[in-house]
Amino acid sequence: MWKWRNQTIFEDDFQRPTDPTYMIIKMAEDIDKCIHHPLNIRKCDTIFIGWKKPREGWIKLNCDGAYKDSLGLAGCGGLFRKSDGRWIKGYSRKIGTCDALSAEMWGMYLGMQ
């Protein structure tokens, strides 16, 4: 419906569907057919990701790095949290040009500093 609203505003020749309820139900049925098609062998498993707290009296560094090939740029960042999950300090840095592994290592190195 939002897409149809935008098309009405920005596309001069767009015509809204005469029966939008039918169109929405048809789209939902098409999606359902694709998901349950016998040739669709892709399994979907849910992976729960969460933060695990350190032992009492410790702090935890979570860090990450990334490289964007199309821009040739890398960056990293991280944060420190107490054992109860409270945020202590965070950081981020634009690295420049390097690979993804180096960006990850920079994230750890800066955190350890």
Backbone as JSON, one array per atom type, in Angstrom:
{
  "sequence": "MWKWRNQTIFEDDFQRPTDPTYMIIKMAEDIDKCIHHPLNIRKCDTIFIGWKKPREGWIKLNCDGAYKDSLGLAGCGGLFRKSDGRWIKGYSRKIGTCDALSAEMWGMYLGMQ",
  "N": [[0.83, -1.18, 0.0], [1.99, 1.2, 0.76], [3.89, 1.46, -1.23], [2.2, 1.73, -3.46], [1.05, 4.17, -2.8], [3.29, 5.89, -2.97], [3.93, 5.54, -5.68], [1.66, 6.66, -6.84], [2.06, 9.33, -6.21], [4.61, 9.94, -7.35], [4.77, 8.85, -9.92], [3.43, 9.66, -12.89], [1.81, 8.15, -14.65], [0.82, 6.02, -13.17], [-1.62, 3.71, -12.09], [-3.73, 2.98, -9.47], [-4.49, -0.26, -8.08], [-7.7, -1.68, -8.8], [-8.89, -3.41, -7.06], [-7.51, -3.62, -4.27], [-7.37, -5.35, -2.04], [-7.64, -7.95, -3.1], [-5.27, -8.02, -4.63], [-3.28, -7.89, -2.65], [-3.77, -10.25, -1.19], [-3.28, -12.1, -3.25], [-0.53, -11.64, -3.71], [0.48, -12.51, -1.22], [-0.26, -15.22, -1.33], [1.32, -16.05, -3.51], [3.9, -15.71, -2.44], [3.76, -17.59, -0.36], [3.47, -19.96, -1.87], [5.98, -20.05, -3.1], [7.65, -20.39, -0.88], [6.84, -22.88, 0.11], [7.25, -24.59, -2.0], [8.13, -27.68, -3.59], [10.69, -27.78, -4.72], [12.1, -25.94, -3.36], [14.6, -26.19, -1.4], [15.92, -24.98, 0.56], [16.83, -24.62, 3.85], [15.63, -23.06, 6.75], [17.0, -21.95, 9.55], [16.77, -20.73, 12.81], [18.96, -18.62, 14.38], [19.94, -17.66, 17.43], [21.37, -14.79, 18.61], [23.32, -13.36, 21.05], [24.5, -11.37, 23.8], [26.98, -12.44, 25.98], [27.57, -12.31, 29.34], [30.54, -11.33, 31.15], [32.48, -12.83, 33.85], [31.7, -11.94, 37.26], [32.95, -8.82, 38.28], [34.65, -8.48, 36.15], [35.32, -6.92, 32.94], [34.05, -6.64, 29.59], [35.21, -6.69, 26.27], [33.78, -6.03, 23.23], [34.33, -6.19, 19.86], [34.69, -5.18, 16.39], [35.37, -5.31, 12.88], [35.37, -4.06, 9.53], [35.37, -4.19, 5.94], [34.83, -2.39, 3.0], [34.66, -3.23, -0.15], [33.91, -1.94, -2.58], [34.34, 0.73, -2.03], [36.87, 0.72, -1.1], [37.54, 1.07, 1.53], [38.05, 0.73, 5.08], [36.95, 0.04, 8.43], [36.62, 0.11, 12.02], [35.46, -0.81, 15.31], [34.35, -0.79, 18.73], [33.2, -1.81, 22.02], [33.05, -1.49, 25.58], [31.78, -3.31, 28.32], [30.37, -3.72, 31.57], [30.09, -6.48, 33.93], [27.4, -6.61, 34.51], [26.24, -5.76, 32.23], [26.17, -3.05, 31.74], [27.11, -0.22, 29.8], [30.4, 0.95, 29.31], [32.46, 2.25, 27.79], [32.98, 3.26, 24.4], [34.26, 2.99, 21.02], [35.28, 4.02, 17.73], [36.77, 3.82, 14.49], [37.97, 5.08, 11.44], [39.81, 3.33, 9.17], [41.05, 3.2, 6.65], [42.57, 1.86, 3.79], [42.54, -1.58, 3.74], [42.37, -5.15, 4.27], [39.51, -7.23, 5.27], [40.18, -8.93, 7.45], [42.39, -7.6, 8.57], [41.1, -5.26, 9.38], [39.47, -6.3, 11.39], [41.46, -7.08, 13.2], [42.56, -4.57, 13.81], [40.39, -3.53, 15.2], [40.47, -5.09, 17.55], [43.06, -4.46, 18.46], [42.94, -1.65, 18.94], [41.01, -1.64, 20.93], [42.35, -3.0, 22.97], [44.29, -1.18, 23.57]],
  "CA": [[0.0, 0.0, 0.0], [2.9, 2.35, 0.79], [4.47, 1.55, -2.57], [1.17, 2.29, -4.33], [0.92, 5.59, -2.46], [4.43, 6.6, -3.55], [3.8, 5.52, -7.13], [0.63, 7.63, -7.18], [2.64, 10.67, -6.08], [5.8, 10.18, -8.15], [4.66, 8.34, -11.28], [2.24, 10.25, -13.49], [0.96, 7.19, -15.34], [0.48, 4.89, -12.32], [-3.03, 3.52, -11.73], [-3.9, 2.1, -8.31], [-5.32, -1.44, -8.36], [-9.12, -1.48, -8.52], [-9.23, -4.27, -5.93], [-6.24, -3.81, -3.55], [-7.44, -6.52, -1.15], [-7.34, -9.11, -3.93], [-3.85, -7.95, -5.0], [-2.47, -8.21, -1.47], [-3.95, -11.69, -0.94], [-2.59, -12.8, -4.34], [0.91, -11.56, -3.43], [0.75, -13.38, -0.07], [-0.35, -16.6, -1.81], [2.5, -16.3, -4.33], [5.04, -15.87, -1.53], [3.56, -18.86, 0.32], [3.76, -21.02, -2.84], [7.44, -20.12, -3.28], [8.25, -20.91, 0.34], [6.49, -24.29, 0.29], [7.43, -25.33, -3.24], [8.99, -28.85, -3.34], [12.07, -27.55, -5.17], [12.74, -25.02, -2.43], [15.25, -27.07, -0.42], [16.64, -24.13, 1.51], [16.36, -24.74, 5.22], [15.73, -21.83, 7.53], [17.23, -22.19, 10.96], [16.89, -19.51, 13.59], [20.16, -18.57, 15.21], [19.81, -16.59, 18.4], [22.65, -14.15, 18.91], [23.18, -12.53, 22.25], [25.69, -11.01, 24.54], [27.23, -13.26, 27.17], [28.27, -11.47, 30.3], [31.75, -11.88, 31.75], [32.38, -13.13, 35.27], [31.56, -10.8, 38.16], [34.19, -8.07, 38.5], [35.36, -8.35, 34.89], [34.66, -6.17, 31.88], [34.15, -7.36, 28.32], [35.4, -5.92, 25.04], [33.22, -6.55, 21.99], [34.87, -5.36, 18.79], [34.41, -5.65, 15.04], [35.98, -4.55, 11.8], [34.73, -4.34, 8.24], [36.0, -3.61, 4.75], [33.9, -2.19, 1.89], [35.48, -3.37, -1.36], [33.56, -0.96, -3.61], [34.91, 2.03, -1.64], [38.27, 0.55, -0.72], [37.69, 1.62, 2.88], [37.83, -0.17, 6.2], [36.74, 0.7, 9.71], [36.46, -0.8, 13.15], [34.9, -0.2, 16.51], [34.13, -1.71, 19.82], [32.67, -1.24, 23.25], [33.33, -2.18, 26.82], [30.64, -3.4, 29.22], [30.58, -4.38, 32.86], [29.48, -7.81, 34.03], [25.94, -6.48, 34.56], [25.81, -5.32, 30.91], [26.21, -1.59, 31.58], [28.1, 0.32, 28.88], [31.48, 1.72, 29.94], [33.1, 3.12, 26.81], [32.98, 2.74, 23.05], [35.18, 3.64, 20.1], [35.21, 3.67, 16.31], [37.87, 4.43, 13.76], [38.13, 4.87, 10.01], [41.17, 2.82, 9.04], [41.61, 3.46, 5.32], [42.55, 0.69, 2.92], [43.1, -2.84, 4.21], [41.39, -6.22, 4.09], [38.58, -7.42, 6.38], [40.87, -9.5, 8.6], [43.17, -6.53, 9.2], [40.15, -4.38, 10.05], [39.11, -6.99, 12.63], [42.62, -7.0, 14.09], [42.62, -3.19, 14.27], [39.36, -3.38, 16.23], [40.98, -5.67, 18.79], [44.24, -3.7, 18.89], [42.5, -0.37, 19.53], [40.33, -1.95, 22.18], [43.33, -3.38, 23.98], [45.0, 0.05, 23.97]],
  "C": [[0.87, 1.25, 0.0], [3.53, 2.56, -0.58], [3.46, 2.16, -3.54], [0.98, 3.78, -4.06], [2.05, 6.4, -3.09], [4.36, 6.64, -5.07], [2.74, 6.52, -7.6], [1.19, 9.05, -7.16], [3.72, 10.92, -7.12], [5.74, 9.67, -9.58], [3.34, 8.81, -11.88], [1.29, 9.23, -14.08], [0.54, 6.0, -14.48], [-1.01, 4.89, -12.0], [-3.09, 2.56, -10.54], [-4.75, 0.9, -8.69], [-6.78, -1.16, -7.99], [-9.58, -2.3, -7.32], [-7.95, -4.57, -5.13], [-6.24, -5.02, -2.62], [-7.08, -7.79, -1.91], [-5.85, -9.15, -4.27], [-2.95, -8.37, -3.83], [-2.57, -9.7, -1.15], [-3.22, -12.51, -1.99], [-1.07, -12.79, -4.1], [1.29, -12.49, -2.27], [0.7, -14.85, -0.49], [0.87, -16.97, -2.66], [3.74, -16.52, -3.47], [4.96, -17.23, -0.83], [3.88, -20.04, -0.61], [5.27, -21.17, -3.04], [8.11, -20.76, -2.06], [8.03, -22.42, 0.47], [6.63, -25.13, -0.97], [8.4, -26.49, -2.99], [10.44, -28.65, -3.79], [12.82, -26.57, -4.27], [13.32, -25.85, -1.29], [16.02, -26.27, 0.63], [16.02, -24.27, 2.89], [16.58, -23.41, 5.94], [15.86, -22.21, 9.0], [17.38, -20.85, 11.67], [18.13, -19.62, 14.47], [20.01, -17.37, 16.15], [21.19, -16.08, 18.77], [22.45, -13.26, 20.12], [24.52, -12.28, 22.9], [25.8, -11.9, 25.77], [28.07, -12.45, 28.14], [29.53, -12.14, 30.82], [31.51, -12.19, 33.24], [32.29, -11.83, 36.08], [32.92, -10.14, 38.39], [35.03, -7.87, 37.25], [34.61, -7.4, 33.97], [34.88, -6.93, 30.58], [34.29, -6.37, 27.17], [34.73, -6.67, 23.9], [33.68, -5.62, 20.88], [34.58, -5.99, 17.43], [35.16, -4.77, 14.06], [35.33, -4.95, 10.5], [35.48, -3.62, 7.13], [34.96, -3.54, 3.64], [34.72, -2.13, 0.61], [35.2, -2.27, -2.38], [34.11, 0.43, -3.3], [36.4, 1.94, -1.32], [38.55, 1.09, 0.67], [37.38, 0.57, 3.94], [37.62, 0.65, 7.47], [36.59, -0.35, 10.79], [35.86, -0.05, 14.32], [34.73, -1.26, 17.58], [33.52, -1.01, 21.01], [33.02, -2.13, 24.42], [32.08, -2.16, 27.69], [31.04, -4.11, 30.5], [29.86, -5.71, 32.88], [27.96, -7.76, 34.14], [25.37, -5.95, 33.24], [25.86, -3.82, 30.69], [27.38, -1.17, 30.71], [29.13, 1.14, 29.64], [32.02, 2.75, 28.95], [33.03, 2.45, 25.44], [33.95, 3.52, 22.17], [34.88, 3.2, 18.67], [36.31, 4.4, 15.59], [37.78, 4.09, 12.29], [39.58, 4.48, 9.81], [41.8, 3.23, 7.72], [41.51, 2.2, 4.5], [43.26, -0.48, 3.58], [42.05, -3.92, 3.98], [40.55, -6.38, 5.35], [39.26, -7.97, 7.62], [41.69, -8.44, 9.33], [42.27, -5.55, 9.94], [39.7, -4.99, 11.38], [40.24, -6.88, 13.66], [42.79, -5.59, 14.65], [41.59, -2.95, 15.37], [39.81, -3.91, 17.57], [42.14, -4.85, 19.35], [43.84, -2.39, 19.58], [41.77, -0.58, 20.84], [41.3, -2.28, 23.3], [44.15, -2.16, 24.44], [44.24, 0.74, 25.08]]
}
